[in-house]
Amino acid sequence: MNLVVLLLTASCAVAGAGDWPSYGHTPNRNSIAVDGPNTIDANTVAWIADEDPQDPNYYVELEGASGPVVYNEMVYAYAKYFEPNDSVPDTYDYTHSQVVAYDCNSGEIEWATVIDKAIWDSWSTPCIDTKHNTVLIGSGYKVFALDANSGTQLWATQLDSFIVNASVCAAVDISDARAFITDYDGSGTTGKLYCINLDANEPNNRYEPGQIVWADAIGGSSGNTPAYKDGVVYVSSMKGTTNTTGTIYAYDAEANTPTELWQSTDANFVGFFGGVTVTKQGYLYAASYNFFGGEDNSVLCKIDCSDGNVVWITDVERTESMPIVVGDKIYITGGLEGYGSRPKVEAYLDHGDRAGKLWETSAGMLVGGWTNQPAYANGKLYVGAIPTGGNFFGAYTDLYIFDVTITAADSNLIPDDPNFIIDNYDGCGNSPAVTCDSIYTIGQNGLYKFQQPALLGDISKNDRVDVNDMGEFIKVWLYDGPVGTVRSDLDLDGDIDSIDFSILAGQWDKQLN
């Protein structure tokens, strides 16, 4: 059957194309979208869900640096919950946290469910269990599961310690779906990685939904969000159980007891306070946070997922952000104002057995930050600017779009190119969720949606899906390589096949008004 016949008979398979269901987009935390808007201004603000959408008894203030997630035409965010102080008129007390669900199109609240209060300004991000249509969030000492449509609490699981900044990772493509999360032990060795059952109890699965399958000590832990790929869960820590330096672990995600596949450490690691990124090519990337020293006092590392061997280590700004790996390019944001550091965005070139810095943003740009997870889409990098005038754990103040396709003879000059900044917007910038035509991000005044009409199948960018897009698609037919490097990879799995073709066919002859 030739491509023309396939085009006429294929059905649309765009499922999930408009979703960003977890911190870092996917369980392996690649933070990549097919494409995204290139304009963020008053004309592209679709809506702002502000801090007080209904009444003072239902006051919403989003949690610090937390990011939103998008699933099935809904946006989910982690927020504070305030109640009136009966003894002091016109004042409110921060008593709980809540998950708030917004309609993607209108920005109206669909539901809000009160949960245990976040501890120590935790900025955990919700995670969607797409198999069971639930929202998973760690808050206080518990992991909560809420029905994604109604907000009804389905279960809540108590951990041994509380959660700080870590987000849930859902592994739903294994025989028994599991969730993974870490608790907090910021100065010791008893922080744990938990494996929680998600599937129904049945003869082949003796666990109830929400039941802890196993927990294992990984050392010091704060903000260590797990990643998952192909039956293996990966997690970093500040101190290994038998080491004095940062350690990264790999566990069998399907096992019913803690089954460590390997652990990787190095004297240069110091300690990891964030998540890790795992690529299709089988490598893990992570960055550390060193409290002492000047700029680029921490390390970015590449590890072989098959055996845990360290491939290379290079200097990087201190961060909890996860690297974005697009082919041989790596983008990461980090830093804070003061303490020998500064907020910045950095880009590296992965040479295979070593890495070199391509560029970093200048001190005058004041963009980046250690709590921000940027997003990449078709040559564009979306990144926030950390607050520099106090409110250390607060919402980001600005959102930037960078053109990271720009090259120069002296690559260090790239951020100074007048075309490097595509656009920027004042007022928001928390870890953005990006879809083909929209950006969702949080600021001090609420949740923002920017929208610029676009078609997923418009590969050639001529505002319609036609023979031009088919021509571009055919050029890379049967591509098999890194995720995010080819615009025709419409399902973001790193290859161009019949699934991508059916997506293109499903939008054939559509055009923007």
MITI-913241 format. One record per residue (C-alpha): residue number from 1; residue in one letter; x negated, z negated, y. Coordinates in steps of 0.5 Angstrom, whole numbers, plus 500, padded with zeros to 3 digits. Example, Ala and Ser with C-alpha at 12.3 -4.5 7.8 and 13.67 -1.06 7.14 Angstrom:
<recs>
+-----+------+-----+-----+-----+
: seq : type :  c1 :  c3 :  c2 :
+-----+------+-----+-----+-----+
:   1 :    A : 475 : 484 : 491 :
:   2 :    S : 473 : 486 : 498 :
+-----+------+-----+-----+-----+
</recs>
This chain:
<recs>
+-----+------+-----+-----+-----+
: seq : type :  c1 :  c3 :  c2 :
+-----+------+-----+-----+-----+
:   1 :    M : 500 : 500 : 500 :
:   2 :    N : 497 : 502 : 507 :
:   3 :    L : 497 : 498 : 513 :
:   4 :    V : 503 : 502 : 516 :
:   5 :    V : 507 : 501 : 510 :
:   6 :    L : 505 : 493 : 510 :
:   7 :    L : 507 : 493 : 518 :
:   8 :    L : 514 : 496 : 517 :
:   9 :    T : 515 : 491 : 511 :
:  10 :    A : 512 : 484 : 513 :
:  11 :    S : 515 : 478 : 515 :
:  12 :    C : 514 : 474 : 520 :
:  13 :    A : 509 : 468 : 518 :
:  14 :    V : 508 : 464 : 525 :
:  15 :    A : 509 : 457 : 522 :
:  16 :    G : 505 : 452 : 525 :
:  17 :    A : 502 : 457 : 531 :
:  18 :    G : 505 : 453 : 536 :
:  19 :    D : 503 : 446 : 533 :
:  20 :    W : 497 : 442 : 535 :
:  21 :    P : 499 : 436 : 530 :
:  22 :    S : 493 : 431 : 530 :
:  23 :    Y : 487 : 429 : 534 :
:  24 :    G : 482 : 435 : 534 :
:  25 :    H : 488 : 439 : 532 :
:  26 :    T : 486 : 439 : 524 :
:  27 :    P : 484 : 434 : 519 :
:  28 :    N : 477 : 437 : 519 :
:  29 :    R : 477 : 436 : 527 :
:  30 :    N : 475 : 443 : 529 :
:  31 :    S : 479 : 443 : 536 :
:  32 :    I : 480 : 450 : 536 :
:  33 :    A : 486 : 454 : 538 :
:  34 :    V : 487 : 462 : 537 :
:  35 :    D : 488 : 463 : 545 :
:  36 :    G : 491 : 459 : 551 :
:  37 :    P : 492 : 459 : 558 :
:  38 :    N : 487 : 461 : 564 :
:  39 :    T : 491 : 459 : 570 :
:  40 :    I : 493 : 451 : 571 :
:  41 :    D : 496 : 451 : 578 :
:  42 :    A : 503 : 449 : 581 :
:  43 :    N : 506 : 455 : 578 :
:  44 :    T : 504 : 454 : 571 :
:  45 :    V : 506 : 447 : 571 :
:  46 :    A : 512 : 447 : 566 :
:  47 :    W : 514 : 440 : 567 :
:  48 :    I : 511 : 433 : 568 :
:  49 :    A : 514 : 427 : 564 :
:  50 :    D : 513 : 422 : 569 :
:  51 :    E : 512 : 414 : 568 :
:  52 :    D : 519 : 412 : 569 :
:  53 :    P : 524 : 417 : 566 :
:  54 :    Q : 530 : 413 : 565 :
:  55 :    D : 530 : 406 : 568 :
:  56 :    P : 526 : 400 : 569 :
:  57 :    N : 528 : 397 : 562 :
:  58 :    Y : 525 : 403 : 559 :
:  59 :    Y : 518 : 404 : 563 :
:  60 :    V : 513 : 409 : 560 :
:  61 :    E : 506 : 409 : 562 :
:  62 :    L : 502 : 413 : 557 :
:  63 :    E : 496 : 409 : 553 :
:  64 :    G : 489 : 410 : 557 :
:  65 :    A : 485 : 416 : 554 :
:  66 :    S : 490 : 418 : 549 :
:  67 :    G : 492 : 425 : 547 :
:  68 :    P : 498 : 428 : 546 :
:  69 :    V : 500 : 432 : 539 :
:  70 :    V : 505 : 438 : 538 :
:  71 :    Y : 509 : 439 : 532 :
:  72 :    N : 516 : 443 : 531 :
:  73 :    E : 517 : 444 : 538 :
:  74 :    M : 516 : 437 : 540 :
:  75 :    V : 511 : 433 : 543 :
:  76 :    Y : 509 : 426 : 541 :
:  77 :    A : 505 : 421 : 546 :
:  78 :    Y : 502 : 414 : 545 :
:  79 :    A : 505 : 409 : 551 :
:  80 :    K : 505 : 402 : 553 :
:  81 :    Y : 512 : 399 : 553 :
:  82 :    F : 514 : 394 : 559 :
:  83 :    E : 520 : 389 : 559 :
:  84 :    P : 522 : 385 : 565 :
:  85 :    N : 519 : 379 : 567 :
:  86 :    D : 525 : 374 : 567 :
:  87 :    S : 522 : 369 : 571 :
:  88 :    V : 519 : 373 : 576 :
:  89 :    P : 524 : 378 : 579 :
:  90 :    D : 522 : 386 : 580 :
:  91 :    T : 516 : 385 : 575 :
:  92 :    Y : 514 : 387 : 568 :
:  93 :    D : 510 : 385 : 562 :
:  94 :    Y : 506 : 390 : 558 :
:  95 :    T : 509 : 387 : 551 :
:  96 :    H : 509 : 392 : 546 :
:  97 :    S : 506 : 400 : 545 :
:  98 :    Q : 511 : 405 : 543 :
:  99 :    V : 511 : 413 : 541 :
: 100 :    V : 515 : 417 : 545 :
: 101 :    A : 517 : 424 : 543 :
: 102 :    Y : 519 : 429 : 548 :
: 103 :    D : 522 : 436 : 548 :
: 104 :    C : 517 : 442 : 548 :
: 105 :    N : 521 : 446 : 553 :
: 106 :    S : 525 : 441 : 557 :
: 107 :    G : 520 : 435 : 557 :
: 108 :    E : 526 : 431 : 556 :
: 109 :    I : 525 : 424 : 552 :
: 110 :    E : 528 : 425 : 545 :
: 111 :    W : 527 : 418 : 542 :
: 112 :    A : 522 : 413 : 543 :
: 113 :    T : 520 : 407 : 538 :
: 114 :    V : 517 : 401 : 540 :
: 115 :    I : 511 : 399 : 535 :
: 116 :    D : 506 : 393 : 536 :
: 117 :    K : 502 : 393 : 542 :
: 118 :    A : 495 : 396 : 542 :
: 119 :    I : 489 : 392 : 543 :
: 120 :    W : 483 : 393 : 548 :
: 121 :    D : 486 : 399 : 551 :
: 122 :    S : 486 : 403 : 545 :
: 123 :    W : 487 : 410 : 546 :
: 124 :    S : 489 : 412 : 539 :
: 125 :    T : 492 : 419 : 538 :
: 126 :    P : 499 : 420 : 534 :
: 127 :    C : 498 : 424 : 527 :
: 128 :    I : 503 : 428 : 524 :
: 129 :    D : 504 : 428 : 517 :
: 130 :    T : 507 : 435 : 516 :
: 131 :    K : 509 : 434 : 509 :
: 132 :    H : 514 : 429 : 510 :
: 133 :    N : 515 : 430 : 517 :
: 134 :    T : 513 : 423 : 520 :
: 135 :    V : 509 : 421 : 526 :
: 136 :    L : 503 : 416 : 524 :
: 137 :    I : 500 : 412 : 529 :
: 138 :    G : 495 : 406 : 528 :
: 139 :    S : 497 : 400 : 533 :
: 140 :    G : 495 : 393 : 533 :
: 141 :    Y : 494 : 391 : 526 :
: 142 :    K : 498 : 396 : 523 :
: 143 :    V : 499 : 403 : 521 :
: 144 :    F : 506 : 406 : 523 :
: 145 :    A : 510 : 412 : 520 :
: 146 :    L : 516 : 414 : 524 :
: 147 :    D : 521 : 420 : 522 :
: 148 :    A : 519 : 426 : 527 :
: 149 :    N : 526 : 428 : 528 :
: 150 :    S : 529 : 421 : 530 :
: 151 :    G : 523 : 416 : 531 :
: 152 :    T : 526 : 411 : 525 :
: 153 :    Q : 521 : 407 : 523 :
: 154 :    L : 520 : 409 : 515 :
: 155 :    W : 514 : 404 : 514 :
: 156 :    A : 509 : 399 : 517 :
: 157 :    T : 502 : 397 : 513 :
: 158 :    Q : 498 : 391 : 515 :
: 159 :    L : 491 : 392 : 515 :
: 160 :    D : 485 : 387 : 515 :
: 161 :    S : 483 : 388 : 522 :
: 162 :    F : 486 : 391 : 528 :
: 163 :    I : 485 : 398 : 530 :
: 164 :    V : 481 : 400 : 536 :
: 165 :    N : 481 : 408 : 538 :
: 166 :    A : 481 : 411 : 531 :
: 167 :    S : 487 : 416 : 529 :
: 168 :    V : 490 : 417 : 523 :
: 169 :    C : 487 : 423 : 518 :
: 170 :    A : 493 : 426 : 514 :
: 171 :    A : 491 : 429 : 507 :
: 172 :    V : 497 : 433 : 505 :
: 173 :    D : 494 : 438 : 500 :
: 174 :    I : 492 : 434 : 495 :
: 175 :    S : 496 : 432 : 489 :
: 176 :    D : 498 : 425 : 492 :
: 177 :    A : 498 : 426 : 500 :
: 178 :    R : 494 : 420 : 503 :
: 179 :    A : 493 : 418 : 510 :
: 180 :    F : 486 : 415 : 512 :
: 181 :    I : 484 : 410 : 518 :
: 182 :    T : 479 : 405 : 520 :
: 183 :    D : 480 : 398 : 523 :
: 184 :    Y : 475 : 395 : 528 :
: 185 :    D : 469 : 391 : 527 :
: 186 :    G : 465 : 392 : 533 :
: 187 :    S : 459 : 387 : 531 :
: 188 :    G : 459 : 386 : 524 :
: 189 :    T : 459 : 390 : 517 :
: 190 :    T : 466 : 389 : 515 :
: 191 :    G : 470 : 395 : 518 :
: 192 :    K : 474 : 398 : 513 :
: 193 :    L : 476 : 405 : 511 :
: 194 :    Y : 483 : 405 : 508 :
: 195 :    C : 487 : 410 : 504 :
: 196 :    I : 494 : 410 : 505 :
: 197 :    N : 499 : 413 : 500 :
: 198 :    L : 504 : 418 : 503 :
: 199 :    D : 508 : 421 : 497 :
: 200 :    A : 514 : 418 : 494 :
: 201 :    N : 513 : 413 : 488 :
: 202 :    E : 514 : 417 : 481 :
: 203 :    P : 510 : 417 : 474 :
: 204 :    N : 504 : 421 : 477 :
: 205 :    N : 504 : 416 : 483 :
: 206 :    R : 505 : 409 : 482 :
: 207 :    Y : 504 : 407 : 490 :
: 208 :    E : 510 : 407 : 495 :
: 209 :    P : 510 : 410 : 501 :
: 210 :    G : 505 : 406 : 506 :
: 211 :    Q : 502 : 402 : 500 :
: 212 :    I : 494 : 401 : 501 :
: 213 :    V : 491 : 405 : 495 :
: 214 :    W : 484 : 402 : 497 :
: 215 :    A : 480 : 400 : 502 :
: 216 :    D : 472 : 400 : 503 :
: 217 :    A : 467 : 397 : 508 :
: 218 :    I : 463 : 402 : 512 :
: 219 :    G : 460 : 397 : 516 :
: 220 :    G : 461 : 396 : 524 :
: 221 :    S : 467 : 400 : 526 :
: 222 :    S : 470 : 402 : 533 :
: 223 :    G : 474 : 409 : 534 :
: 224 :    N : 471 : 412 : 528 :
: 225 :    T : 477 : 417 : 526 :
: 226 :    P : 476 : 420 : 519 :
: 227 :    A : 476 : 427 : 518 :
: 228 :    Y : 478 : 431 : 511 :
: 229 :    K : 477 : 438 : 508 :
: 230 :    D : 478 : 440 : 501 :
: 231 :    G : 479 : 434 : 497 :
: 232 :    V : 473 : 430 : 501 :
: 233 :    V : 474 : 425 : 507 :
: 234 :    Y : 469 : 424 : 512 :
: 235 :    V : 467 : 418 : 516 :
: 236 :    S : 462 : 415 : 521 :
: 237 :    S : 460 : 408 : 522 :
: 238 :    M : 456 : 404 : 527 :
: 239 :    K : 452 : 400 : 521 :
: 240 :    G : 451 : 402 : 514 :
: 241 :    T : 453 : 397 : 509 :
: 242 :    T : 445 : 397 : 507 :
: 243 :    N : 442 : 400 : 513 :
: 244 :    T : 441 : 398 : 521 :
: 245 :    T : 443 : 405 : 523 :
: 246 :    G : 449 : 409 : 524 :
: 247 :    T : 451 : 412 : 517 :
: 248 :    I : 456 : 417 : 515 :
: 249 :    Y : 460 : 417 : 509 :
: 250 :    A : 463 : 422 : 504 :
: 251 :    Y : 469 : 419 : 499 :
: 252 :    D : 473 : 423 : 494 :
: 253 :    A : 480 : 423 : 498 :
: 254 :    E : 484 : 424 : 491 :
: 255 :    A : 481 : 418 : 487 :
: 256 :    N : 485 : 411 : 487 :
: 257 :    T : 479 : 407 : 488 :
: 258 :    P : 474 : 408 : 493 :
: 259 :    T : 469 : 413 : 490 :
: 260 :    E : 463 : 414 : 495 :
: 261 :    L : 460 : 421 : 494 :
: 262 :    W : 454 : 420 : 499 :
: 263 :    Q : 452 : 416 : 505 :
: 264 :    S : 447 : 419 : 510 :
: 265 :    T : 443 : 415 : 515 :
: 266 :    D : 437 : 416 : 519 :
: 267 :    A : 433 : 412 : 524 :
: 268 :    N : 435 : 416 : 530 :
: 269 :    F : 442 : 415 : 529 :
: 270 :    V : 443 : 408 : 532 :
: 271 :    G : 451 : 408 : 531 :
: 272 :    F : 457 : 412 : 531 :
: 273 :    F : 463 : 410 : 535 :
: 274 :    G : 467 : 417 : 534 :
: 275 :    G : 470 : 422 : 529 :
: 276 :    V : 466 : 427 : 526 :
: 277 :    T : 467 : 435 : 525 :
: 278 :    V : 467 : 439 : 519 :
: 279 :    T : 466 : 446 : 519 :
: 280 :    K : 469 : 452 : 514 :
: 281 :    Q : 461 : 453 : 512 :
: 282 :    G : 461 : 446 : 509 :
: 283 :    Y : 457 : 442 : 515 :
: 284 :    L : 459 : 436 : 518 :
: 285 :    Y : 457 : 435 : 526 :
: 286 :    A : 457 : 428 : 529 :
: 287 :    A : 455 : 425 : 536 :
: 288 :    S : 453 : 418 : 537 :
: 289 :    Y : 453 : 413 : 542 :
: 290 :    N : 447 : 409 : 544 :
: 291 :    F : 448 : 403 : 550 :
: 292 :    F : 441 : 403 : 552 :
: 293 :    G : 437 : 408 : 556 :
: 294 :    G : 438 : 414 : 561 :
: 295 :    E : 441 : 421 : 560 :
: 296 :    D : 442 : 424 : 553 :
: 297 :    N : 440 : 418 : 550 :
: 298 :    S : 444 : 419 : 544 :
: 299 :    V : 444 : 424 : 538 :
: 300 :    L : 448 : 430 : 535 :
: 301 :    C : 447 : 431 : 528 :
: 302 :    K : 448 : 437 : 523 :
: 303 :    I : 449 : 434 : 516 :
: 304 :    D : 450 : 438 : 509 :
: 305 :    C : 457 : 436 : 506 :
: 306 :    S : 455 : 438 : 499 :
: 307 :    D : 450 : 432 : 499 :
: 308 :    G : 449 : 429 : 505 :
: 309 :    N : 442 : 431 : 507 :
: 310 :    V : 441 : 431 : 515 :
: 311 :    V : 439 : 439 : 517 :
: 312 :    W : 437 : 437 : 524 :
: 313 :    I : 438 : 432 : 530 :
: 314 :    T : 438 : 433 : 537 :
: 315 :    D : 439 : 429 : 543 :
: 316 :    V : 446 : 429 : 547 :
: 317 :    E : 449 : 425 : 552 :
: 318 :    R : 453 : 418 : 549 :
: 319 :    T : 460 : 420 : 547 :
: 320 :    E : 465 : 418 : 542 :
: 321 :    S : 468 : 426 : 543 :
: 322 :    M : 467 : 430 : 537 :
: 323 :    P : 463 : 437 : 537 :
: 324 :    I : 467 : 443 : 537 :
: 325 :    V : 463 : 448 : 533 :
: 326 :    V : 465 : 456 : 534 :
: 327 :    G : 460 : 460 : 530 :
: 328 :    D : 453 : 458 : 532 :
: 329 :    K : 455 : 455 : 539 :
: 330 :    I : 457 : 447 : 539 :
: 331 :    Y : 461 : 444 : 545 :
: 332 :    I : 461 : 437 : 547 :
: 333 :    T : 463 : 432 : 552 :
: 334 :    G : 460 : 425 : 554 :
: 335 :    G : 458 : 420 : 559 :
: 336 :    L : 460 : 415 : 564 :
: 337 :    E : 459 : 414 : 571 :
: 338 :    G : 453 : 409 : 571 :
: 339 :    Y : 449 : 405 : 566 :
: 340 :    G : 444 : 410 : 566 :
: 341 :    S : 449 : 416 : 564 :
: 342 :    R : 453 : 421 : 567 :
: 343 :    P : 459 : 425 : 565 :
: 344 :    K : 458 : 432 : 563 :
: 345 :    V : 459 : 437 : 558 :
: 346 :    E : 454 : 440 : 554 :
: 347 :    A : 453 : 446 : 550 :
: 348 :    Y : 448 : 447 : 544 :
: 349 :    L : 446 : 453 : 540 :
: 350 :    D : 445 : 452 : 532 :
: 351 :    H : 439 : 456 : 530 :
: 352 :    G : 441 : 454 : 522 :
: 353 :    D : 435 : 449 : 521 :
: 354 :    R : 435 : 446 : 528 :
: 355 :    A : 439 : 446 : 535 :
: 356 :    G : 437 : 447 : 542 :
: 357 :    K : 441 : 446 : 548 :
: 358 :    L : 444 : 452 : 552 :
: 359 :    W : 447 : 448 : 558 :
: 360 :    E : 450 : 442 : 561 :
: 361 :    T : 454 : 441 : 567 :
: 362 :    S : 451 : 439 : 574 :
: 363 :    A : 452 : 432 : 576 :
: 364 :    G : 456 : 434 : 582 :
: 365 :    M : 461 : 437 : 578 :
: 366 :    L : 463 : 430 : 575 :
: 367 :    V : 467 : 433 : 569 :
: 368 :    G : 467 : 431 : 562 :
: 369 :    G : 467 : 424 : 559 :
: 370 :    W : 465 : 419 : 553 :
: 371 :    T : 473 : 419 : 551 :
: 372 :    N : 475 : 426 : 552 :
: 373 :    Q : 476 : 431 : 546 :
: 374 :    P : 476 : 438 : 549 :
: 375 :    A : 479 : 444 : 546 :
: 376 :    Y : 477 : 451 : 545 :
: 377 :    A : 481 : 457 : 545 :
: 378 :    N : 478 : 465 : 545 :
: 379 :    G : 472 : 464 : 550 :
: 380 :    K : 475 : 458 : 554 :
: 381 :    L : 474 : 451 : 554 :
: 382 :    Y : 479 : 446 : 556 :
: 383 :    V : 476 : 439 : 558 :
: 384 :    G : 478 : 433 : 563 :
: 385 :    A : 474 : 429 : 568 :
: 386 :    I : 473 : 422 : 567 :
: 387 :    P : 475 : 417 : 572 :
: 388 :    T : 469 : 415 : 576 :
: 389 :    G : 472 : 410 : 581 :
: 390 :    G : 474 : 404 : 576 :
: 391 :    N : 480 : 404 : 571 :
: 392 :    F : 474 : 405 : 566 :
: 393 :    F : 479 : 406 : 560 :
: 394 :    G : 484 : 410 : 564 :
: 395 :    A : 487 : 417 : 564 :
: 396 :    Y : 483 : 423 : 566 :
: 397 :    T : 483 : 425 : 573 :
: 398 :    D : 482 : 433 : 573 :
: 399 :    L : 483 : 438 : 568 :
: 400 :    Y : 478 : 444 : 567 :
: 401 :    I : 478 : 451 : 564 :
: 402 :    F : 471 : 454 : 563 :
: 403 :    D : 469 : 461 : 561 :
: 404 :    V : 464 : 459 : 556 :
: 405 :    T : 463 : 467 : 554 :
: 406 :    I : 458 : 467 : 560 :
: 407 :    T : 451 : 469 : 559 :
: 408 :    A : 445 : 469 : 563 :
: 409 :    A : 437 : 470 : 563 :
: 410 :    D : 436 : 462 : 564 :
: 411 :    S : 442 : 459 : 560 :
: 412 :    N : 441 : 453 : 564 :
: 413 :    L : 444 : 456 : 570 :
: 414 :    I : 451 : 458 : 567 :
: 415 :    P : 455 : 452 : 570 :
: 416 :    D : 453 : 455 : 577 :
: 417 :    D : 455 : 462 : 575 :
: 418 :    P : 461 : 462 : 580 :
: 419 :    N : 466 : 465 : 574 :
: 420 :    F : 464 : 459 : 570 :
: 421 :    I : 470 : 455 : 572 :
: 422 :    I : 476 : 459 : 571 :
: 423 :    D : 481 : 454 : 574 :
: 424 :    N : 482 : 447 : 575 :
: 425 :    Y : 488 : 442 : 576 :
: 426 :    D : 488 : 435 : 579 :
: 427 :    G : 492 : 429 : 576 :
: 428 :    C : 491 : 430 : 569 :
: 429 :    G : 486 : 432 : 563 :
: 430 :    N : 486 : 427 : 557 :
: 431 :    S : 484 : 430 : 551 :
: 432 :    P : 489 : 437 : 551 :
: 433 :    A : 493 : 440 : 546 :
: 434 :    V : 493 : 447 : 547 :
: 435 :    T : 497 : 453 : 544 :
: 436 :    C : 497 : 460 : 545 :
: 437 :    D : 501 : 460 : 551 :
: 438 :    S : 501 : 452 : 553 :
: 439 :    I : 497 : 446 : 555 :
: 440 :    Y : 499 : 439 : 554 :
: 441 :    T : 495 : 433 : 557 :
: 442 :    I : 496 : 426 : 560 :
: 443 :    G : 494 : 424 : 567 :
: 444 :    Q : 496 : 418 : 571 :
: 445 :    N : 503 : 420 : 573 :
: 446 :    G : 505 : 422 : 566 :
: 447 :    L : 505 : 428 : 561 :
: 448 :    Y : 504 : 435 : 563 :
: 449 :    K : 505 : 441 : 560 :
: 450 :    F : 502 : 448 : 563 :
: 451 :    Q : 505 : 454 : 561 :
: 452 :    Q : 503 : 461 : 561 :
: 453 :    P : 507 : 467 : 558 :
: 454 :    A : 503 : 470 : 552 :
: 455 :    L : 504 : 473 : 545 :
: 456 :    L : 500 : 470 : 539 :
: 457 :    G : 499 : 477 : 536 :
: 458 :    D : 497 : 480 : 543 :
: 459 :    I : 490 : 481 : 541 :
: 460 :    S : 488 : 486 : 546 :
: 461 :    K : 491 : 482 : 552 :
: 462 :    N : 496 : 488 : 555 :
: 463 :    D : 502 : 483 : 554 :
: 464 :    R : 505 : 487 : 548 :
: 465 :    V : 504 : 487 : 541 :
: 466 :    D : 503 : 495 : 539 :
: 467 :    V : 498 : 500 : 537 :
: 468 :    N : 492 : 497 : 541 :
: 469 :    D : 493 : 490 : 537 :
: 470 :    M : 493 : 494 : 531 :
: 471 :    G : 487 : 497 : 533 :
: 472 :    E : 483 : 491 : 534 :
: 473 :    F : 486 : 488 : 528 :
: 474 :    I : 483 : 493 : 523 :
: 475 :    K : 476 : 493 : 526 :
: 476 :    V : 476 : 486 : 523 :
: 477 :    W : 480 : 487 : 517 :
: 478 :    L : 477 : 482 : 511 :
: 479 :    Y : 473 : 478 : 516 :
: 480 :    D : 470 : 472 : 513 :
: 481 :    G : 467 : 467 : 517 :
: 482 :    P : 467 : 462 : 522 :
: 483 :    V : 473 : 459 : 525 :
: 484 :    G : 475 : 461 : 533 :
: 485 :    T : 470 : 467 : 533 :
: 486 :    V : 475 : 473 : 532 :
: 487 :    R : 481 : 473 : 536 :
: 488 :    S : 485 : 477 : 530 :
: 489 :    D : 484 : 470 : 526 :
: 490 :    L : 492 : 468 : 528 :
: 491 :    D : 492 : 463 : 523 :
: 492 :    L : 485 : 460 : 524 :
: 493 :    D : 483 : 460 : 517 :
: 494 :    G : 476 : 464 : 518 :
: 495 :    D : 479 : 470 : 515 :
: 496 :    I : 483 : 476 : 516 :
: 497 :    D : 488 : 478 : 511 :
: 498 :    S : 495 : 479 : 509 :
: 499 :    I : 497 : 472 : 512 :
: 500 :    D : 494 : 474 : 519 :
: 501 :    F : 497 : 481 : 518 :
: 502 :    S : 504 : 479 : 517 :
: 503 :    I : 504 : 474 : 523 :
: 504 :    L : 502 : 481 : 527 :
: 505 :    A : 508 : 484 : 524 :
: 506 :    G : 513 : 479 : 526 :
: 507 :    Q : 511 : 480 : 533 :
: 508 :    W : 511 : 488 : 533 :
: 509 :    D : 513 : 491 : 539 :
: 510 :    K : 515 : 485 : 543 :
: 511 :    Q : 513 : 484 : 550 :
: 512 :    L : 512 : 480 : 556 :
: 513 :    N : 518 : 480 : 561 :
+-----+------+-----+-----+-----+
</recs>
